Amino acid sequence: MIDLLWLLLPIAAASGWWAARYQKRPQSINSSLSPDYFKGLNYLLNEDPDKAIDVFIKLIEVDSDTVETHLALGVLFRRSGEVNRAIRIHQNLIRRTTLHPQQRSLALFELGQDYQNAGLLDRAEELFQELVASNTHRVLALRQLLAIYQQEQDWEKAIRTAQQLALANNEHKHTDLGISCFTKKISSNIAQYHCEQAEDYRRQGQGDAAQQAITNALKTDPNCVLRASLLEGQLALERRNQKQAIYAFARVEQQDPDYLTEVIEPLQTCYQAIGQPDEFVRYLRHVLERYGSVTPMLVLAKMIKLQQGEQQAADFIVKQMHKRPSLRGLDYLLDLALSKTDSITREHLLLLKDMTTQLLENKPAYKCRHCGFTARRLHWQCPSCKQWNTLKPVQGIDGE
């Protein structure tokens, strides 16, 4: 609460900032502050925020010039984690019948953010929709609605809201990122929402609907071909159309070879199903020679072990490790060595094997290029920064 007090001391300046931000505000800041204002600050100093709020609420009833102060105070409470107190302040502002329409809409927006932070998404959604309908703070409200629908994974609403946001941004010349750049980003996000729909339809066994969602994604943003190819391949594989799946998965190499690790296993399933394991081996050798990834090396080593024996597989791994050192390669090499060693050597190797296993268990497989978030599995939307299509396989000695 002391931190909150230090933020409140320059509150008059903060009020001026609010007025500048939202423009055309009819009220001006009174140069002389009421004694009740300092009484409220005193309550905050003594860590009694509820009494402070009571004072500030009474203060607004007799002094219309403190509206900006109350808005700023509510924001400060929310940012310090005191969401319930922020809600109380903003609700009392809205109940004030003499509040100017612009100030009321701003209080509604802040209250919507309070509800959103508190996890009351239905209430937040209702307030933001009211602001969109009244065409006040439309762009800001649409952005918050979009965040809610992404959190709820309501992709149909997310698509419609993102389309509205793109139009509203162009109409209002909102140029945080530049209009063309912003529109491109929105289109990319909408394509991802269509892909999320395709994933849902695929899990529900609705293949035709999933294919239509993929088509919609490509129409919205032709650059989302990578995820679309993966989805088309998975869909074809589930329909036992292995040749179509191979065609879809093979496109990934041209689209983004960093994601080849995602198609190795399903491609192996496809080639085995159509009785062409040698063709799959040729594909693995091509990928390994051109990109040097660890996953195709390990899959190829396992196939060599089955066809030619453990020694040939070990020789192959050693040769590849000279070219590209890899913790996963070392781990597999230890597996091979453990199968044919005496008890003393085996004990030493088991120790090494335990160490490599623990290292690999704690190593992330993917990393976000935007915020640095790491994960064990692929996320198309970063769980941390919420950006789309930013996670890529980790490269290097402990990755690919």
N, C-alpha and C positions, 0 to 999 in steps of 0.2 A: 504493500500500500504506500510505502514511502516513495517507491519509484513512481507510482501514479501521481503523488503530490508534486514531485519535481516536474512532471510533465504538465501539471495543471497550472503551475505558477505563471507561465507565459500564455495563459489561456486567451487573453484578449488578442494577442498576436495570432493565435490559432484561429480565432473567430474571423479575423480579417482574411486569413488564408482561405477559409471556407467561402467567404463572400466572393473572393476573387475567382475561386475555382468554379463556382456555379453561376456567377455573373448576374447582373441586373437585379441584385438583391435590394429591395426598397429600404430595409432598415440600415441604420448605421450604428457603430459601436459607441455606446455611451462612455464618455471619458471618465465619468465618476462611477465607481462601483459601489453597490449597496453594501451596508454593513453585514447584511445576511450572507453576502458572497464570502466574506472573510470568515464568518461563522461556520459556513460549510467547509471551507478549507481547514479550519481548526479541527473539525470533526475528522477530516481525512488524516490530519497530522496525528491524531490520537487513535487512528485505526478504527474508526467507527463509521464505515462508509454508508450504512443504512440511514443513520441520522443525517449524514451529509446529503444524501439523495433527497430526503424529506425537505431539507432546507432549500435545495436547488429547485425542487419541484414547486414549492410555494413561491419561490422567487420569480419563476417564469410567469406565474399567474398575475403578478403585479408589474412586471417589467418585460415588455416585449423585446427589448433590445438584447436580452440574454439568450435568445433562441439559438444563435450560432454557438454560444458557449455550451449550451446543453447538448447540441449535436456533437460537438467536439468531445465533451465529457463522456457521452455514451460510447463513442468510438474508442476512447482511451480505456474505458472499462472493458470493452470487448477484446481489445488487443492484449490486455493484461490478464485475460482469462475469466473476468467477472461478467460472463455473458448474461446471467439472470439480472444483474443490476443494469446492464446496458439495455436489456429488453424493457425494464421498468421505466427507465428514463425516456426511451423513444416512444413507448406506448402512451405515456403521459403527454408528450408533445403532440401526438396525433389527436388526442382527446380535446385539445385546446381549440375551441370553436373559432377564435379570432386569428388562428394561424394563417399566414399568407399561403396561397395555393402552392407556390414554388417551395416554400419551406416545408409544407406538409408532404409533398412528393419526395423531398429529400429525406425527411424523417421516415417515410414508408420504405425507402430504399435501404436506409441504415437498419431499420427494424427487420427487413428481409434478410440482411446479412447476419443479424443477431440470431434469427431463427435457424439460418443455414449453419452457423457455427455450432449451435446447440443441437443439431441433428434433427430439427423439426422441419423437414424438407417440404412437407405438404403445405405448411403455413407460409414458408418462404416462397414456394412456387406461386401460391395465391397472390401474395403481395407483388411479386415481380410481374406476374401476368396483368395485374391491375395497372402497373406503371406502363407496360407495353401498350395496353389498350388506350390509356390516356395520352400516349405519345410523349411522356415526360421521362427523361433519363432512359430513353428507349434502348440505346446501344448497351449501356451499363447493365440494365435489367436483363436484356437478352443474353449477355455473357454469363450472368449468374444462373439464369435458367439452363443454359447449355451445360454449365458445370454440374447442376443438379441432375439433369437427365443422363449425363455420362456416369455420374455416381450411381444412379439407379439402374443404369444399363437399359434405359428405355430408348432404343436406337431410332425408332420411328419419330418420336418427339424431338430427339436430338437432331435428326436430319431436317425436320421442318424449322426448328429454331435456328439452326446454323444458316439455312437459306434466308430466313428473315434477317439474321444478323448481317449477312453479306449485303443485302439490299439496303438496310438501315445505315450501314457503314458508308456506302457509296452516296446515299442521299445526304447524309450529314457531314460528308467530307472528313470523316474521322480518320486521321492519318498517323496513328501511333507507329505503324510499321510501313506506312505508305499504302494507298488504296489498292494498287495492283498486287503488292506483296501480301497484304492482308487477305484479299479475295482468293489468291492462290493457296494460302494456308488454309482458309475455310474450305475450299474445294477438296484439298487433300484430306482434311478431317472428315468431311462428309463421305468421301470414298471409304475411309476406315470404318465409318458407321455402317455403311452397306456391307463391308466385309464382316463386321461383327454380326450383322443380321444373317449373313450366309453361314457363319459358324453355328448360330443358333438353329437355323433351319436344318443344317447337316446333322446336328446332334439329335434333332427330332425326327430324322428320317424323311424330311421333305426335300428330296433332291432337286426337283424342278424349281421350287422357290429359292433354294440355295443358289442354283445356277443363274436365276434371274437377278438375284442380289449381287452376284459377282459381275454380271453384265452392267448393272447400274453403277457399280463402283468404277469400272473401266470407262464408262461414259462420262462420269463426273470428273475423274482424274486419271488420264491414261498412264501417269507415272506410278500408279499403284500396282503395276503389272506383277511385281515380285510376289506380293501377298496373294494376288488373284491366281497366279500360277500354282502356288502351294495349295490353295483351296481347291482349284480345279483338279489338281492331281489327287488330292485326298478324296474328293467326290467321285472321281473316276475309279479309284482303287476300291472304294466301298461298293461301287456298282459292278465290280469285277471286270472292268474294262481296262486291263493292264496296259495295253498299247497306248491308249489315250492318256493314261496316267504317266507313262514314261515320257510321252511327248511334252506334257505339262511340266513335269519335274525337270526335264532336260533344259527347259528355257531359263531356269534359274541361273545357270552359268553365265549367260549373256546379260542377264538383268542385274545380278549382284553376286559375284562368286563368294563373297564373305558368308553367304547363307547356304552354301553347298552342303554343309554339315546337316542341314534340316532335311535333305532329300536322299542321303545315302541309304538309310535304313528302308524307307518305302521303295526306293528303286531296287534294292536287293530283293524285296518281297515280290515286286513285279517281274523281274527277270527270272526268278526261281519259278514263279507261277506259269510262265510261258516256256519254261525249259531252255533258257538261254543264259546259263551261269557264266559261260566264257565271254559273252558280250558284256556282262557286268564287270568281269575282271578287266577287260580292255578299257572300260569306262573309268574304273578306279585308277588304273595305271596312268591314264591320260590326266585325270584330275591331280594325282599325286605329282606327276612330272611338271605340270604347269603351275600348280598353286602350293604344293608342299604341305597340305593340311594334315593334321594328325588323325582325324576320324577315318578318312579313306585308307591311311596307312595301317591302322589297327584292324579294320574290316578285312583288308587284303591279307594281313598277316594271319588272321584266323582262318581264312580260306586256304592259305598255303599250308597251315598246320594240318587241316583236314585232308588235303590232297597229297601233300609231300612229306609231312612229319614235322615234329617239333624243332629239330635242328635247322631245317631249311627256314622255318618261320623265324627262329632266333637270329639266323644269319641275315635275313631280310631286315629285321628290326634294327640290328646293329648298324647295318649299312645306311639305313635311313636316318638313324640317330646321329651319325657323323655329319650328315647334311643339315639336319634340323633337330637339335636337342629338344627333348620333350619329357616332361614329368610323367605324362600318361604312357608314353612309349617305354620309359624305364619301368613303370609299374607292371606293364604287360611282360616285359623281358624278365622281371623277377618271378612272375607267375610261371614262365617256361622253365626257368632255372630251378625253381623249387620242386619240380616234378621229377628231377633226376640228380639229386645231390645226396651225399651222405649226411648222417645225423648232425655232425658238428657244423659243417658248412650250412646245412639247412637251418640251424638255429640262428646263425648270423643273417642269413637271407630273410628269414621270417621277420627279424627285427627291422631290416630295411623295408620289407614289404609293408609292415604295419605303419612305418613312418610315411611312406609314399601314399598309402591309403588314406591316412588321416589328413595329409596335406591336400589330397584331391577332394576329400569330402568337404573341406572348408573353403575350397576355391570356387569363386563364381564362374559361370560359363558365359555370362552376357554382361555388357556394361553399356549404360546410357551415354551417348555422345553429348547430350545436352547438360546433364547435371552430375554424371558420374555414378549414378545408382547402379548397383550390381545385383545379379540374380542368378539362380541356378537353372531357371527355365526361361524361354523366350516370352516376353510380353510385348504386344504390339503397341500398347500405351504404357509409358513409364509410370509405375505406381508412385514414384516420388514427385516428379515435376509435371506429370500428366501430359507430356508431349507424346505425339504419335510417331511410330516408326523410327525411334531413336536408339533402341537397344540393338547391339551387334555382338557377335561372338567375340570373346576375348582372344587376342592373339599373343604369341610369345611362348616361352618355355613351359608355362603352366596353362596354356590355352590351346588354340589351334595352330 
